[in-house]
Amino acid sequence: MKPTRVRDLLGLAAFAAIATWLLVRGFYGSLPPVSVFAGASLYPVAAIEAGLAFVIRARVAEHRIGPDRHQLHPITAARAAALSKASSLVGAASAGVWLGLLLFLLPKRSTVDAAAADTTGAVVGLIAGVVLVAAAMWLEHCCRTPDEPPDEPAV
């Protein structure tokens, strides 16, 4: 599995931001208010992934990967890597959506009361998306196999 490229995540976030800005521009009056909790839902996922990254990193450093009961099974590490790739995409898309909403809201804050009220929730959501991407990238990094030391010639 190839590592996630930051450029791909930035492209996804930019696409989501533009699409959201276009949609919100046309339909903002019919949208419900943005709650602070709407974007905050990604924080627990990011915390779980960061915790899992530290566990996997410790097991890899201690060479405790294997089928034994007290070891981290290789399939579990592969599943964590797949989770990290999916979460980084979700985080990038979410950050893009919240950024697109913020790009619409910020110029209207002084004239539209609803825009001022929705800004806080959008900022919380944007930060949550970025935090999820960071946690997912950290988890993916921790799931990589350590480099093998080069074989030393026998003397």
Stockholm file with secondary structure:
# STOCKHOLM 1.0

chainA/1-155         MKPTRVRDLLGLAAFAAIATWLLVRGFYGSLPPVSVFAGASLYPVAAIEAGLAFVIRARVAEHRIGPDRHQLHPITAARAAALSKASSLVGAASAGVWLGLLLFLLPKRSTVDAAAADTTGAVVGLIAGVVLVAAAMWLEHCCRTPDEPPDEPAV
#=GR chainA/1-155 SS CCCCCHHHHHHHHHHHHHHHHHHHHHHGGGSCCCCHHHHHTHHHHHHHHHHHHHHHHHHHHTTCBSSSTTSBCHHHHHHHHHHHHHHHHHHHHHHHHHHHHHHHHGGGTTTCHHHHHHHHHHHHHHHHHHHHHHHHHHHHHHTSCCCCCCCCCCC
#=GC SS_cons         CCCCCHHHHHHHHHHHHHHHHHHHHHHGGGSCCCCHHHHHTHHHHHHHHHHHHHHHHHHHHTTCBSSSTTSBCHHHHHHHHHHHHHHHHHHHHHHHHHHHHHHHHGGGTTTCHHHHHHHHHHHHHHHHHHHHHHHHHHHHHHTSCCCCCCCCCCC
//
